[in-house]
């Protein structure tokens, strides 16, 4: 009898503390992404020449402001993964959200005092502290989420980012119109502060350290994950990690994801305003539709991942490839369609953007989970590495867009941007299909340690990782 079967037999009925942690992490992603993208909408109002007071920033300067977040974001990615493994995810994610909230509250004053240069400094600092978000999330998910529930619960956590983007885009136009663009940052800062207080009370690094969890739920999670007690900390086998072809497939897929996703996230409000002539309030609503669709589609995709693997229709590797293909090649085709949308056809353009971003939800159960599949002991470190490299791409993409687009009002200029994003999506996923696997790697546990070899069930879990379960 396999470990997964035993885990299902002892699973406590109803909701548990693992679900509370899932919701808390979902809210962390939501608030973090709201603070990550708020400048994309605020900058439209900040540079509106029709206002009495506005910032006279060229498109190239605006591109620098939009990309500056990622300058700080990439610096701590690899160290953040290591820190999350050694010290746990709770303190780092708390620092990340709380510092971002404080900077959001200070940013309007910084803009008034130091113009775009000081705004860039604020955004760099926000990116610097948000470097902890994904490594911490991967570490906490690897500690809290049972194998049989990984597809759905992990999707709930990471989909919080897309809902955060959607909410931010929807409300920003209304907030800026009624109270000024400054209120966008004040609102985000307040929400971040509230989350910090709640998480300090109820959040936990692992089931073993939670004050609220039952012994039955701890046992269920431990058996499902194939471990007894707290997960041991091994030294990272850096050479083996960096020479692993499946891991490089994850890196390439992550880079392709960030190019397409962040090109659209940072530039969509400008495209809506300059090409489609959509006013600020409608701009936010229409810009949010793609991310709402991504949020909604992420749940059936996460559920279907669990169903496919549970019923053995496909193994884990092929399931990851299937959903990553949906998440990358789908947007690639939609962006090509968007490139040839008739000028002035707002409805068709929004539909194509919605499809391009919405179907991208497949990436949640694609490359994103392979970090954990390959090496759960080092999932935070692996995420730190891929996020470091992928977010160099996040810096480059808006800058390339600023270089390509000479006239923001010309659809033909934006067509180049969409074609480049489509090509990156296509070739990134092709590399992923050819070279990726979800088989747990031998370097996940050092051979010199025979601790785990004494647990027959743990070995059974390792053998079944790529064939039966997530």
Residue pairs with C-beta under 8 A, 6 or more apart in sequence:
2 460
2 461
2 464
2 468
3 223
3 224
3 226
3 457
3 458
3 460
3 461
3 464
4 147
4 148
4 224
4 461
4 464
4 468
4 469
6 223
6 457
7 146
7 147
7 148
7 220
7 223
7 224
8 148
10 216
10 219
10 220
10 223
11 146
11 148
11 220
12 214
12 216
12 217
12 220
16 213
16 214
16 217
17 204
17 207
17 210
17 212
17 213
17 214
17 217
18 144
18 145
18 146
18 149
18 153
18 207
18 213
18 217
18 221
19 153
20 202
20 212
21 140
21 144
21 203
21 204
21 210
22 144
22 145
22 153
22 156
22 157
23 156
24 198
24 199
24 202
24 203
25 93
25 137
25 140
25 141
25 157
25 160
26 156
26 157
26 159
26 160
27 160
27 195
27 198
28 93
28 97
28 133
28 137
28 160
28 195
28 199
29 133
29 137
29 157
29 158
29 159
29 160
29 161
29 164
30 160
30 161
30 163
30 164
30 167
31 97
31 101
31 164
31 188
31 191
31 192
31 195
32 96
32 97
32 100
32 130
32 133
32 161
32 164
33 160
33 161
33 162
33 164
33 165
33 168
34 164
34 165
34 167
34 168
34 188
34 191
35 100
35 101
35 104
35 126
35 130
35 188
35 189
35 192
36 69
36 126
36 130
36 164
36 165
37 164
37 165
37 168
37 169
37 265
37 266
38 104
38 168
38 172
38 184
38 185
38 188
39 65
39 66
39 69
39 119
39 123
40 66
40 169
40 265
40 266
40 268
40 269
41 168
41 169
41 172
41 173
41 176
41 184
41 269
41 280
41 283
41 284
41 287
42 172
42 176
42 181
42 184
42 185
43 57
43 62
43 65
43 66
43 269
44 269
44 270
44 273
44 280
44 283
45 51
45 176
45 180
45 181
45 280
46 54
46 55
46 57
46 111
46 181
47 54
47 55
47 56
47 57
47 62
48 54
48 280
49 56
55 111
55 115
55 116
57 65
57 116
59 270
59 402
59 405
59 408
60 402
61 116
62 270
62 402
63 398
63 399
63 401
63 402
64 116
64 120
64 399
64 402
65 116
65 119
65 120
65 123
66 266
66 267
66 398
67 266
67 394
67 395
67 397
67 398
67 399
68 119
68 120
68 123
68 124
68 127
69 123
69 124
69 126
69 127
69 130
70 127
70 262
70 391
70 392
70 394
70 395
71 124
71 127
71 395
72 123
72 124
72 125
72 126
72 127
72 128
72 129
72 131
73 127
73 128
73 130
73 131
73 391
73 394
74 127
74 131
74 388
74 391
74 392
74 394
74 395
75 128
75 131
76 128
76 131
76 132
77 131
77 135
77 384
77 385
77 387
77 388
77 391
78 381
78 384
78 385
78 388
79 384
80 92
80 131
80 132
80 135
80 136
80 380
80 384
81 135
81 139
81 380
81 381
81 382
81 383
81 384
81 385
82 236
82 380
82 381
82 384
83 92
83 132
83 135
84 92
84 132
84 135
84 136
84 138
84 139
84 380
84 384
85 139
85 233
85 236
85 378
85 380
85 381
86 233
88 139
88 205
88 206
88 209
89 135
89 136
89 137
89 139
89 140
89 143
89 205
89 380
90 140
90 199
90 203
90 204
90 205
92 132
92 135
92 136
93 132
93 133
93 136
93 137
93 140
93 199
93 203
94 196
94 199
94 200
94 203
95 129
95 132
96 129
96 130
96 131
96 132
96 133
96 136
97 192
97 195
97 196
97 199
98 192
98 193
98 196
99 125
99 126
99 129
100 126
100 129
100 130
100 192
101 188
101 189
101 190
101 191
101 192
101 193
101 196
102 189
103 122
103 125
103 126
103 189
104 126
104 185
104 186
104 188
104 189
104 192
105 185
105 186
105 189
105 190
106 122
107 119
107 122
107 185
108 181
108 182
108 185
108 186
110 118
110 119
110 121
110 122
111 118
111 119
114 121
131 387
134 383
134 384
134 387
135 380
135 381
135 383
135 384
135 387
136 380
137 157
137 158
137 383
138 371
138 372
138 379
138 380
138 382
138 383
139 379
139 380
140 205
141 150
141 153
141 154
141 157
141 372
141 379
142 225
142 231
142 372
142 376
142 379
142 380
143 205
143 206
143 207
143 231
144 206
144 207
144 221
145 153
145 154
146 220
146 221
146 224
146 225
147 224
147 225
147 461
147 469
147 470
148 224
148 306
148 310
148 469
148 470
149 306
150 306
150 369
150 372
150 470
151 302
151 303
151 304
151 305
151 306
151 309
151 365
151 369
151 470
152 299
152 302
152 303
152 306
154 302
154 364
154 365
154 368
154 369
155 298
155 299
155 301
155 302
155 303
155 305
155 364
155 365
156 299
156 302
158 298
158 364
158 368
159 294
159 295
159 298
159 299
159 302
159 361
159 364
162 291
162 292
162 294
162 295
162 298
162 361
163 291
163 292
163 295
165 265
165 288
165 291
166 288
166 289
166 291
166 292
166 295
167 288
168 184
168 188
168 288
169 269
169 284
169 285
169 287
169 288
169 291
170 284
170 285
170 288
171 187
171 284
172 184
172 284
173 279
173 280
173 281
173 282
173 283
173 284
173 285
174 281
174 284
175 181
175 183
175 184
175 187
176 183
176 184
176 280
177 280
177 281
202 212
204 210
204 211
204 212
204 213
206 230
206 231
207 213
207 217
207 218
207 221
207 222
208 218
208 229
208 230
209 230
210 218
222 228
222 229
223 457
225 376
225 461
226 455
226 457
226 458
226 460
226 461
226 462
227 458
228 455
231 377
232 377
232 449
232 451
234 377
234 378
234 445
234 446
234 449
235 446
236 378
236 381
237 443
237 446
240 441
240 443
241 247
241 375
241 378
241 381
241 382
241 385
241 443
242 385
244 374
244 441
244 443
245 435
246 370
246 374
246 435
246 436
246 437
246 439
246 441
247 374
247 382
248 435
249 367
249 431
249 432
249 434
249 435
249 436
250 367
250 370
250 371
250 374
250 382
250 386
250 432
250 436
251 385
251 386
251 389
251 390
252 428
252 431
252 432
253 324
253 328
253 363
253 366
253 367
253 428
253 429
253 431
253 432
253 436
254 367
254 368
254 386
254 387
254 389
254 390
255 389
255 390
255 393
255 424
255 428
256 328
256 424
256 425
256 427
256 428
256 429
257 327
257 328
257 360
257 363
257 367
257 390
257 425
257 428
258 390
258 391
258 393
258 394
258 397
259 393
259 394
259 396
259 397
259 421
259 424
259 425
259 428
260 328
260 331
260 332
260 335
260 360
260 421
260 422
260 424
260 425
261 357
261 360
262 393
262 394
262 397
262 398
263 397
263 398
263 401
263 417
263 420
263 421
264 290
264 353
264 356
264 357
264 421
266 397
266 398
266 401
267 398
267 401
267 417
268 287
268 290
268 353
269 283
269 284
269 287
270 408
271 414
272 278
272 283
272 286
272 287
273 280
273 283
274 408
274 409
275 343
275 349
275 408
275 409
275 410
275 411
275 414
276 344
276 346
276 349
278 286
278 346
286 346
286 350
289 350
289 353
289 354
290 353
290 354
290 356
290 357
290 358
291 357
293 354
293 355
293 357
293 358
294 357
294 358
294 359
294 360
294 361
295 361
296 358
297 358
297 359
297 361
298 361
298 364
301 323
301 326
301 361
301 362
301 364
301 365
302 364
302 365
305 319
305 323
305 365
305 470
306 470
308 314
308 319
308 322
309 315
309 316
309 319
309 468
309 469
309 470
310 468
310 469
312 467
312 468
314 322
315 438
315 466
315 467
316 373
316 438
316 465
316 466
316 467
316 469
316 470
317 436
317 437
317 438
317 439
317 466
319 365
319 438
320 365
320 366
320 367
320 369
320 370
320 373
320 436
320 438
321 366
321 432
321 433
321 436
323 362
323 363
323 364
323 365
323 366
324 362
324 363
324 366
324 367
324 429
324 432
324 433
325 362
325 366
325 429
325 433
326 359
326 362
326 366
327 359
327 360
327 361
327 362
327 363
327 364
327 366
328 360
328 362
328 363
328 366
328 425
328 426
328 428
328 429
328 432
329 425
329 426
329 429
330 355
330 356
330 359
330 360
330 362
331 355
331 356
331 357
331 359
331 360
331 421
331 422
331 425
332 421
332 422
332 423
332 425
332 426
333 422
334 352
334 353
334 355
334 356
334 359
335 352
335 356
335 418
335 419
335 421
335 422
335 425
336 418
336 419
336 422
337 352
337 355
338 349
338 352
338 353
338 356
338 418
339 414
339 415
339 418
339 419
339 422
340 415
341 348
341 349
341 352
341 411
342 348
343 411
366 432
367 432
367 436
369 438
369 470
370 436
370 438
371 379
371 382
371 383
371 386
372 379
373 438
373 439
373 440
373 465
373 466
373 470
374 382
374 437
374 438
374 439
374 440
374 441
374 444
375 382
375 440
375 441
375 443
375 444
376 440
376 444
377 444
377 445
378 444
397 421
400 420
401 417
404 413
404 416
404 417
404 420
405 413
405 414
405 416
405 417
406 413
407 413
437 466
438 465
438 466
439 465
439 466
440 462
440 465
440 466
445 452
452 458
452 459
453 459
